[in-house]
Protein backbone atom coordinates (compact mmCIF):
# COMPACT_ATOMS: atom_id res chain seq x y z
CA UNK A 1 0.00 0.00 0.00
CA UNK A 2 1.39 3.39 -0.90
CA UNK A 3 1.79 6.19 1.61
CA UNK A 4 -1.34 8.31 1.75
CA UNK A 5 0.22 11.18 3.61
CA UNK A 6 0.01 12.49 7.12
CA UNK A 7 -2.61 11.15 9.54
CA UNK A 8 -5.43 13.60 10.32
CA UNK A 9 -5.11 14.54 14.00
CA UNK A 10 -8.80 15.18 14.77
CA UNK A 11 -10.59 12.00 13.63
CA UNK A 12 -13.82 12.91 15.44
CA UNK A 13 -14.24 15.95 13.19
CA UNK A 14 -13.67 13.83 10.07
CA UNK A 15 -16.16 11.19 11.22
CA UNK A 16 -18.80 13.79 12.06
CA UNK A 17 -18.55 15.55 8.69
CA UNK A 18 -18.46 12.34 6.67
CA UNK A 19 -21.46 11.09 8.66
CA UNK A 20 -23.37 14.23 7.71
CA UNK A 21 -22.34 13.80 4.09
CA UNK A 22 -23.58 10.19 4.17
CA UNK A 23 -26.96 11.49 5.33
CA UNK A 24 -27.07 14.12 2.57
CA UNK A 25 -25.90 11.71 -0.13
CA UNK A 26 -29.27 9.94 0.04
CA UNK A 27 -30.85 13.00 -1.55
CA UNK A 28 -27.81 14.09 -3.61
CA UNK A 29 -26.92 11.15 -5.83
CA UNK A 30 -24.01 13.05 -7.35
CA UNK A 31 -22.25 12.72 -3.98
CA UNK A 32 -23.03 9.10 -3.15
CA UNK A 33 -19.98 7.44 -4.75
CA UNK A 34 -17.47 9.92 -3.35
CA UNK A 35 -18.96 9.84 0.12
CA UNK A 36 -18.94 6.04 0.01
CA UNK A 37 -15.23 6.06 -0.73
CA UNK A 38 -14.54 8.61 2.03
CA UNK A 39 -16.50 6.56 4.55
CA UNK A 40 -14.00 3.71 4.09
CA UNK A 41 -11.41 5.89 5.86
CA UNK A 42 -13.39 6.58 9.03
CA UNK A 43 -10.93 4.68 11.23
CA UNK A 44 -7.67 5.98 9.76
CA UNK A 45 -8.21 9.27 7.98
CA UNK A 46 -5.40 11.26 6.39
CA UNK A 47 -4.95 14.92 5.56
CA UNK A 48 -5.68 14.11 1.90
CA UNK A 49 -9.05 12.64 2.88
CA UNK A 50 -9.84 15.76 4.90
CA UNK A 51 -8.99 17.96 1.92
CA UNK A 52 -11.46 15.98 -0.21
CA UNK A 53 -14.17 16.47 2.44
CA UNK A 54 -13.55 20.24 2.39
CA UNK A 55 -13.69 20.22 -1.41
CA UNK A 56 -17.06 18.40 -1.34
CA UNK A 57 -18.43 20.90 1.19
CA UNK A 58 -17.42 23.77 -1.09
CA UNK A 59 -19.12 21.99 -4.00
CA UNK A 60 -22.33 21.50 -2.02
CA UNK A 61 -22.29 25.12 -0.93
CA UNK A 62 -21.95 26.30 -4.52
CA UNK A 63 -24.71 24.15 -6.04
CA UNK A 64 -28.44 24.65 -5.62
PDB file of N, CA, C and O in Angstrom:
ATOM      1  N   UNK A   1       0.850  -1.182   0.000  1.00  0.00           N
ATOM      2  CA  UNK A   1       0.000   0.000   0.000  1.00  0.00           C
ATOM      3  C   UNK A   1       0.890   1.237   0.000  1.00  0.00           C
ATOM      4  O   UNK A   1       1.852   1.316   0.763  1.00  0.00           O
ATOM      5  N   UNK A   2       0.574   2.178  -0.836  1.00  0.00           N
ATOM      6  CA  UNK A   2       1.389   3.389  -0.896  1.00  0.00           C
ATOM      7  C   UNK A   2       1.051   4.341   0.250  1.00  0.00           C
ATOM      8  O   UNK A   2      -0.022   4.264   0.848  1.00  0.00           O
ATOM      9  N   UNK A   3       1.972   5.218   0.533  1.00  0.00           N
ATOM     10  CA  UNK A   3       1.794   6.193   1.608  1.00  0.00           C
ATOM     11  C   UNK A   3       0.732   7.203   1.201  1.00  0.00           C
ATOM     12  O   UNK A   3       0.811   7.801   0.128  1.00  0.00           O
ATOM     13  N   UNK A   4      -0.252   7.388   2.053  1.00  0.00           N
ATOM     14  CA  UNK A   4      -1.343   8.308   1.750  1.00  0.00           C
ATOM     15  C   UNK A   4      -1.148   9.663   2.402  1.00  0.00           C
ATOM     16  O   UNK A   4      -2.047  10.502   2.346  1.00  0.00           O
ATOM     17  N   UNK A   5      -0.033   9.893   3.002  1.00  0.00           N
ATOM     18  CA  UNK A   5       0.219  11.184   3.614  1.00  0.00           C
ATOM     19  C   UNK A   5       0.095  11.136   5.121  1.00  0.00           C
ATOM     20  O   UNK A   5       0.060  10.075   5.744  1.00  0.00           O
ATOM     21  N   UNK A   6       0.032  12.310   5.669  1.00  0.00           N
ATOM     22  CA  UNK A   6       0.013  12.487   7.116  1.00  0.00           C
ATOM     23  C   UNK A   6      -1.354  12.123   7.686  1.00  0.00           C
ATOM     24  O   UNK A   6      -2.380  12.389   7.059  1.00  0.00           O
ATOM     25  N   UNK A   7      -1.371  11.520   8.862  1.00  0.00           N
ATOM     26  CA  UNK A   7      -2.608  11.146   9.544  1.00  0.00           C
ATOM     27  C   UNK A   7      -3.311  12.418  10.019  1.00  0.00           C
ATOM     28  O   UNK A   7      -2.669  13.338  10.527  1.00  0.00           O
ATOM     29  N   UNK A   8      -4.642  12.461   9.849  1.00  0.00           N
ATOM     30  CA  UNK A   8      -5.433  13.598  10.321  1.00  0.00           C
ATOM     31  C   UNK A   8      -5.554  13.502  11.840  1.00  0.00           C
ATOM     32  O   UNK A   8      -5.928  12.453  12.366  1.00  0.00           O
ATOM     33  N   UNK A   9      -5.244  14.578  12.542  1.00  0.00           N
ATOM     34  CA  UNK A   9      -5.114  14.544  13.995  1.00  0.00           C
ATOM     35  C   UNK A   9      -6.431  14.660  14.759  1.00  0.00           C
ATOM     36  O   UNK A   9      -6.466  14.400  15.962  1.00  0.00           O
ATOM     37  N   UNK A  10      -7.504  15.043  14.090  1.00  0.00           N
ATOM     38  CA  UNK A  10      -8.803  15.185  14.768  1.00  0.00           C
ATOM     39  C   UNK A  10      -9.811  14.252  14.079  1.00  0.00           C
ATOM     40  O   UNK A  10     -10.656  14.714  13.312  1.00  0.00           O
ATOM     41  N   UNK A  11      -9.723  12.942  14.350  1.00  0.00           N
ATOM     42  CA  UNK A  11     -10.586  12.001  13.630  1.00  0.00           C
ATOM     43  C   UNK A  11     -12.073  12.176  13.931  1.00  0.00           C
ATOM     44  O   UNK A  11     -12.915  11.833  13.101  1.00  0.00           O
ATOM     45  N   UNK A  12     -12.401  12.705  15.106  1.00  0.00           N
ATOM     46  CA  UNK A  12     -13.820  12.910  15.440  1.00  0.00           C
ATOM     47  C   UNK A  12     -14.461  13.904  14.474  1.00  0.00           C
ATOM     48  O   UNK A  12     -15.608  13.723  14.066  1.00  0.00           O
ATOM     49  N   UNK A  13     -13.737  14.933  14.114  1.00  0.00           N
ATOM     50  CA  UNK A  13     -14.244  15.950  13.193  1.00  0.00           C
ATOM     51  C   UNK A  13     -14.484  15.335  11.811  1.00  0.00           C
ATOM     52  O   UNK A  13     -15.503  15.600  11.174  1.00  0.00           O
ATOM     53  N   UNK A  14     -13.536  14.511  11.358  1.00  0.00           N
ATOM     54  CA  UNK A  14     -13.672  13.832  10.072  1.00  0.00           C
ATOM     55  C   UNK A  14     -14.891  12.918  10.080  1.00  0.00           C
ATOM     56  O   UNK A  14     -15.690  12.935   9.144  1.00  0.00           O
ATOM     57  N   UNK A  15     -15.032  12.119  11.136  1.00  0.00           N
ATOM     58  CA  UNK A  15     -16.162  11.189  11.220  1.00  0.00           C
ATOM     59  C   UNK A  15     -17.490  11.931  11.237  1.00  0.00           C
ATOM     60  O   UNK A  15     -18.447  11.506  10.591  1.00  0.00           O
ATOM     61  N   UNK A  16     -17.554  13.027  11.964  1.00  0.00           N
ATOM     62  CA  UNK A  16     -18.795  13.791  12.060  1.00  0.00           C
ATOM     63  C   UNK A  16     -19.197  14.364  10.699  1.00  0.00           C
ATOM     64  O   UNK A  16     -20.356  14.266  10.297  1.00  0.00           O
ATOM     65  N   UNK A  17     -18.229  14.963   9.993  1.00  0.00           N
ATOM     66  CA  UNK A  17     -18.546  15.554   8.694  1.00  0.00           C
ATOM     67  C   UNK A  17     -18.889  14.497   7.645  1.00  0.00           C
ATOM     68  O   UNK A  17     -19.821  14.679   6.862  1.00  0.00           O
ATOM     69  N   UNK A  18     -18.146  13.404   7.628  1.00  0.00           N
ATOM     70  CA  UNK A  18     -18.457  12.342   6.668  1.00  0.00           C
ATOM     71  C   UNK A  18     -19.810  11.725   6.996  1.00  0.00           C
ATOM     72  O   UNK A  18     -20.559  11.372   6.085  1.00  0.00           O
ATOM     73  N   UNK A  19     -20.135  11.590   8.264  1.00  0.00           N
ATOM     74  CA  UNK A  19     -21.457  11.088   8.657  1.00  0.00           C
ATOM     75  C   UNK A  19     -22.573  11.986   8.153  1.00  0.00           C
ATOM     76  O   UNK A  19     -23.607  11.498   7.696  1.00  0.00           O
ATOM     77  N   UNK A  20     -22.371  13.287   8.232  1.00  0.00           N
ATOM     78  CA  UNK A  20     -23.369  14.226   7.715  1.00  0.00           C
ATOM     79  C   UNK A  20     -23.461  14.136   6.197  1.00  0.00           C
ATOM     80  O   UNK A  20     -24.549  14.235   5.628  1.00  0.00           O
ATOM     81  N   UNK A  21     -22.319  13.949   5.543  1.00  0.00           N
ATOM     82  CA  UNK A  21     -22.339  13.801   4.088  1.00  0.00           C
ATOM     83  C   UNK A  21     -23.030  12.506   3.674  1.00  0.00           C
ATOM     84  O   UNK A  21     -23.700  12.472   2.642  1.00  0.00           O
ATOM     85  N   UNK A  22     -22.881  11.445   4.454  1.00  0.00           N
ATOM     86  CA  UNK A  22     -23.580  10.189   4.167  1.00  0.00           C
ATOM     87  C   UNK A  22     -25.086  10.427   4.211  1.00  0.00           C
ATOM     88  O   UNK A  22     -25.823   9.946   3.351  1.00  0.00           O
ATOM     89  N   UNK A  23     -25.534  11.166   5.211  1.00  0.00           N
ATOM     90  CA  UNK A  23     -26.960  11.493   5.328  1.00  0.00           C
ATOM     91  C   UNK A  23     -27.438  12.292   4.112  1.00  0.00           C
ATOM     92  O   UNK A  23     -28.503  12.005   3.566  1.00  0.00           O
ATOM     93  N   UNK A  24     -26.671  13.277   3.692  1.00  0.00           N
ATOM     94  CA  UNK A  24     -27.075  14.117   2.567  1.00  0.00           C
ATOM     95  C   UNK A  24     -26.931  13.409   1.226  1.00  0.00           C
ATOM     96  O   UNK A  24     -27.593  13.786   0.259  1.00  0.00           O
ATOM     97  N   UNK A  25     -26.088  12.401   1.150  1.00  0.00           N
ATOM     98  CA  UNK A  25     -25.903  11.713  -0.130  1.00  0.00           C
ATOM     99  C   UNK A  25     -27.120  10.882  -0.518  1.00  0.00           C
ATOM    100  O   UNK A  25     -27.221  10.444  -1.664  1.00  0.00           O
ATOM    101  N   UNK A  26     -28.047  10.656   0.412  1.00  0.00           N
ATOM    102  CA  UNK A  26     -29.267   9.938   0.043  1.00  0.00           C
ATOM    103  C   UNK A  26     -30.148  10.792  -0.859  1.00  0.00           C
ATOM    104  O   UNK A  26     -30.886  10.263  -1.690  1.00  0.00           O
ATOM    105  N   UNK A  27     -30.075  12.097  -0.700  1.00  0.00           N
ATOM    106  CA  UNK A  27     -30.846  13.002  -1.548  1.00  0.00           C
ATOM    107  C   UNK A  27     -30.018  13.537  -2.712  1.00  0.00           C
ATOM    108  O   UNK A  27     -30.578  13.919  -3.740  1.00  0.00           O
ATOM    109  N   UNK A  28     -28.710  13.570  -2.570  1.00  0.00           N
ATOM    110  CA  UNK A  28     -27.815  14.087  -3.605  1.00  0.00           C
ATOM    111  C   UNK A  28     -27.028  12.923  -4.189  1.00  0.00           C
ATOM    112  O   UNK A  28     -25.966  12.569  -3.676  1.00  0.00           O
ATOM    113  N   UNK A  29     -27.539  12.333  -5.248  1.00  0.00           N
ATOM    114  CA  UNK A  29     -26.919  11.146  -5.829  1.00  0.00           C
ATOM    115  C   UNK A  29     -25.578  11.440  -6.491  1.00  0.00           C
ATOM    116  O   UNK A  29     -24.795  10.523  -6.736  1.00  0.00           O
ATOM    117  N   UNK A  30     -25.309  12.705  -6.781  1.00  0.00           N
ATOM    118  CA  UNK A  30     -24.012  13.052  -7.348  1.00  0.00           C
ATOM    119  C   UNK A  30     -22.888  12.924  -6.321  1.00  0.00           C
ATOM    120  O   UNK A  30     -21.712  12.903  -6.684  1.00  0.00           O
ATOM    121  N   UNK A  31     -23.248  12.838  -5.045  1.00  0.00           N
ATOM    122  CA  UNK A  31     -22.253  12.719  -3.979  1.00  0.00           C
ATOM    123  C   UNK A  31     -22.078  11.290  -3.475  1.00  0.00           C
ATOM    124  O   UNK A  31     -21.109  11.003  -2.770  1.00  0.00           O
ATOM    125  N   UNK A  32     -22.976  10.410  -3.814  1.00  0.00           N
ATOM    126  CA  UNK A  32     -23.030   9.104  -3.153  1.00  0.00           C
ATOM    127  C   UNK A  32     -21.756   8.280  -3.342  1.00  0.00           C
ATOM    128  O   UNK A  32     -21.282   7.673  -2.382  1.00  0.00           O
ATOM    129  N   UNK A  33     -21.193   8.240  -4.536  1.00  0.00           N
ATOM    130  CA  UNK A  33     -19.984   7.437  -4.746  1.00  0.00           C
ATOM    131  C   UNK A  33     -18.809   7.995  -3.945  1.00  0.00           C
ATOM    132  O   UNK A  33     -18.112   7.255  -3.251  1.00  0.00           O
ATOM    133  N   UNK A  34     -18.601   9.296  -4.048  1.00  0.00           N
ATOM    134  CA  UNK A  34     -17.469   9.921  -3.353  1.00  0.00           C
ATOM    135  C   UNK A  34     -17.580   9.764  -1.839  1.00  0.00           C
ATOM    136  O   UNK A  34     -16.593   9.473  -1.164  1.00  0.00           O
ATOM    137  N   UNK A  35     -18.766   9.955  -1.321  1.00  0.00           N
ATOM    138  CA  UNK A  35     -18.963   9.838   0.125  1.00  0.00           C
ATOM    139  C   UNK A  35     -18.773   8.388   0.558  1.00  0.00           C
ATOM    140  O   UNK A  35     -18.274   8.124   1.653  1.00  0.00           O
ATOM    141  N   UNK A  36     -19.167   7.452  -0.294  1.00  0.00           N
ATOM    142  CA  UNK A  36     -18.940   6.044   0.010  1.00  0.00           C
ATOM    143  C   UNK A  36     -17.464   5.714   0.110  1.00  0.00           C
ATOM    144  O   UNK A  36     -17.046   4.960   0.989  1.00  0.00           O
ATOM    145  N   UNK A  37     -16.683   6.275  -0.784  1.00  0.00           N
ATOM    146  CA  UNK A  37     -15.229   6.061  -0.729  1.00  0.00           C
ATOM    147  C   UNK A  37     -14.645   6.708   0.519  1.00  0.00           C
ATOM    148  O   UNK A  37     -13.814   6.103   1.195  1.00  0.00           O
ATOM    149  N   UNK A  38     -15.065   7.921   0.832  1.00  0.00           N
ATOM    150  CA  UNK A  38     -14.543   8.610   2.028  1.00  0.00           C
ATOM    151  C   UNK A  38     -14.916   7.875   3.312  1.00  0.00           C
ATOM    152  O   UNK A  38     -14.154   7.886   4.279  1.00  0.00           O
ATOM    153  N   UNK A  39     -16.075   7.241   3.324  1.00  0.00           N
ATOM    154  CA  UNK A  39     -16.505   6.559   4.546  1.00  0.00           C
ATOM    155  C   UNK A  39     -15.644   5.324   4.830  1.00  0.00           C
ATOM    156  O   UNK A  39     -15.672   4.810   5.949  1.00  0.00           O
ATOM    157  N   UNK A  40     -14.890   4.842   3.856  1.00  0.00           N
ATOM    158  CA  UNK A  40     -13.995   3.713   4.090  1.00  0.00           C
ATOM    159  C   UNK A  40     -12.813   4.111   4.972  1.00  0.00           C
ATOM    160  O   UNK A  40     -12.140   3.245   5.533  1.00  0.00           O
ATOM    161  N   UNK A  41     -12.556   5.405   5.097  1.00  0.00           N
ATOM    162  CA  UNK A  41     -11.412   5.889   5.857  1.00  0.00           C
ATOM    163  C   UNK A  41     -11.817   6.481   7.208  1.00  0.00           C
ATOM    164  O   UNK A  41     -11.117   7.343   7.740  1.00  0.00           O
ATOM    165  N   UNK A  42     -12.924   6.031   7.757  1.00  0.00           N
ATOM    166  CA  UNK A  42     -13.387   6.576   9.031  1.00  0.00           C
ATOM    167  C   UNK A  42     -12.421   6.248  10.166  1.00  0.00           C
ATOM    168  O   UNK A  42     -12.226   7.074  11.058  1.00  0.00           O
ATOM    169  N   UNK A  43     -11.819   5.077  10.155  1.00  0.00           N
ATOM    170  CA  UNK A  43     -10.933   4.678  11.234  1.00  0.00           C
ATOM    171  C   UNK A  43      -9.571   5.369  11.146  1.00  0.00           C
ATOM    172  O   UNK A  43      -9.055   5.868  12.146  1.00  0.00           O
ATOM    173  N   UNK A  44      -9.000   5.394   9.950  1.00  0.00           N
ATOM    174  CA  UNK A  44      -7.665   5.985   9.762  1.00  0.00           C
ATOM    175  C   UNK A  44      -7.729   7.019   8.648  1.00  0.00           C
ATOM    176  O   UNK A  44      -7.425   6.711   7.496  1.00  0.00           O
ATOM    177  N   UNK A  45      -8.112   8.213   8.977  1.00  0.00           N
ATOM    178  CA  UNK A  45      -8.213   9.269   7.977  1.00  0.00           C
ATOM    179  C   UNK A  45      -6.894  10.020   7.862  1.00  0.00           C
ATOM    180  O   UNK A  45      -6.143  10.139   8.831  1.00  0.00           O
ATOM    181  N   UNK A  46      -6.627  10.521   6.672  1.00  0.00           N
ATOM    182  CA  UNK A  46      -5.401  11.259   6.393  1.00  0.00           C
ATOM    183  C   UNK A  46      -5.753  12.687   5.993  1.00  0.00           C
ATOM    184  O   UNK A  46      -6.913  13.005   5.732  1.00  0.00           O
ATOM    185  N   UNK A  47      -4.753  13.527   5.950  1.00  0.00           N
ATOM    186  CA  UNK A  47      -4.945  14.922   5.559  1.00  0.00           C
ATOM    187  C   UNK A  47      -5.554  14.994   4.156  1.00  0.00           C
ATOM    188  O   UNK A  47      -6.402  15.846   3.892  1.00  0.00           O
ATOM    189  N   UNK A  48      -5.129  14.111   3.265  1.00  0.00           N
ATOM    190  CA  UNK A  48      -5.677  14.106   1.900  1.00  0.00           C
ATOM    191  C   UNK A  48      -7.172  13.833   1.908  1.00  0.00           C
ATOM    192  O   UNK A  48      -7.917  14.449   1.146  1.00  0.00           O
ATOM    193  N   UNK A  49      -7.624  12.911   2.766  1.00  0.00           N
ATOM    194  CA  UNK A  49      -9.055  12.638   2.883  1.00  0.00           C
ATOM    195  C   UNK A  49      -9.803  13.864   3.389  1.00  0.00           C
ATOM    196  O   UNK A  49     -10.888  14.185   2.905  1.00  0.00           O
ATOM    197  N   UNK A  50      -9.215  14.541   4.362  1.00  0.00           N
ATOM    198  CA  UNK A  50      -9.837  15.759   4.903  1.00  0.00           C
ATOM    199  C   UNK A  50      -9.967  16.826   3.825  1.00  0.00           C
ATOM    200  O   UNK A  50     -10.987  17.511   3.748  1.00  0.00           O
ATOM    201  N   UNK A  51      -8.942  16.971   2.993  1.00  0.00           N
ATOM    202  CA  UNK A  51      -8.993  17.959   1.918  1.00  0.00           C
ATOM    203  C   UNK A  51     -10.112  17.642   0.927  1.00  0.00           C
ATOM    204  O   UNK A  51     -10.744  18.557   0.397  1.00  0.00           O
ATOM    205  N   UNK A  52     -10.362  16.370   0.674  1.00  0.00           N
ATOM    206  CA  UNK A  52     -11.463  15.979  -0.210  1.00  0.00           C
ATOM    207  C   UNK A  52     -12.803  16.332   0.434  1.00  0.00           C
ATOM    208  O   UNK A  52     -13.712  16.803  -0.249  1.00  0.00           O
ATOM    209  N   UNK A  53     -12.931  16.108   1.738  1.00  0.00           N
ATOM    210  CA  UNK A  53     -14.174  16.470   2.439  1.00  0.00           C
ATOM    211  C   UNK A  53     -14.423  17.973   2.317  1.00  0.00           C
ATOM    212  O   UNK A  53     -15.550  18.387   2.046  1.00  0.00           O
ATOM    213  N   UNK A  54     -13.405  18.782   2.509  1.00  0.00           N
ATOM    214  CA  UNK A  54     -13.552  20.236   2.387  1.00  0.00           C
ATOM    215  C   UNK A  54     -13.947  20.605   0.958  1.00  0.00           C
ATOM    216  O   UNK A  54     -14.782  21.485   0.751  1.00  0.00           O
ATOM    217  N   UNK A  55     -13.359  19.948  -0.009  1.00  0.00           N
ATOM    218  CA  UNK A  55     -13.694  20.217  -1.412  1.00  0.00           C
ATOM    219  C   UNK A  55     -15.161  19.883  -1.695  1.00  0.00           C
ATOM    220  O   UNK A  55     -15.840  20.632  -2.398  1.00  0.00           O
ATOM    221  N   UNK A  56     -15.650  18.775  -1.157  1.00  0.00           N
ATOM    222  CA  UNK A  56     -17.057  18.396  -1.336  1.00  0.00           C
ATOM    223  C   UNK A  56     -17.967  19.425  -0.683  1.00  0.00           C
ATOM    224  O   UNK A  56     -18.991  19.795  -1.258  1.00  0.00           O
ATOM    225  N   UNK A  57     -17.611  19.893   0.510  1.00  0.00           N
ATOM    226  CA  UNK A  57     -18.432  20.902   1.189  1.00  0.00           C
ATOM    227  C   UNK A  57     -18.506  22.195   0.377  1.00  0.00           C
ATOM    228  O   UNK A  57     -19.559  22.830   0.318  1.00  0.00           O
ATOM    229  N   UNK A  58     -17.404  22.585  -0.240  1.00  0.00           N
ATOM    230  CA  UNK A  58     -17.417  23.766  -1.095  1.00  0.00           C
ATOM    231  C   UNK A  58     -18.302  23.540  -2.318  1.00  0.00           C
ATOM    232  O   UNK A  58     -19.009  24.450  -2.753  1.00  0.00           O
ATOM    233  N   UNK A  59     -18.263  22.336  -2.866  1.00  0.00           N
ATOM    234  CA  UNK A  59     -19.117  21.989  -4.005  1.00  0.00           C
ATOM    235  C   UNK A  59     -20.595  22.070  -3.615  1.00  0.00           C
ATOM    236  O   UNK A  59     -21.405  22.649  -4.338  1.00  0.00           O
ATOM    237  N   UNK A  60     -20.934  21.486  -2.472  1.00  0.00           N
ATOM    238  CA  UNK A  60     -22.325  21.498  -2.021  1.00  0.00           C
ATOM    239  C   UNK A  60     -22.798  22.915  -1.763  1.00  0.00           C
ATOM    240  O   UNK A  60     -23.936  23.258  -2.081  1.00  0.00           O
ATOM    241  N   UNK A  61     -21.952  23.726  -1.200  1.00  0.00           N
ATOM    242  CA  UNK A  61     -22.294  25.124  -0.926  1.00  0.00           C
ATOM    243  C   UNK A  61     -22.551  25.906  -2.204  1.00  0.00           C
ATOM    244  O   UNK A  61     -23.398  26.798  -2.228  1.00  0.00           O
ATOM    245  N   UNK A  62     -21.823  25.575  -3.268  1.00  0.00           N
ATOM    246  CA  UNK A  62     -21.954  26.305  -4.516  1.00  0.00           C
ATOM    247  C   UNK A  62     -23.028  25.823  -5.462  1.00  0.00           C
ATOM    248  O   UNK A  62     -23.301  26.482  -6.465  1.00  0.00           O
ATOM    249  N   UNK A  63     -23.659  24.666  -5.163  1.00  0.00           N
ATOM    250  CA  UNK A  63     -24.706  24.147  -6.039  1.00  0.00           C
ATOM    251  C   UNK A  63     -26.065  24.297  -5.385  1.00  0.00           C
ATOM    252  O   UNK A  63     -26.182  24.230  -4.161  1.00  0.00           O
ATOM    253  N   UNK A  64     -27.087  24.497  -6.192  1.00  0.00           N
ATOM    254  CA  UNK A  64     -28.443  24.654  -5.619  1.00  0.00           C
ATOM    255  C   UNK A  64     -29.032  23.337  -5.139  1.00  0.00           C
ATOM    256  O   UNK A  64     -30.156  23.309  -4.637  1.00  0.00           O
TER     257      UNK A  64
END
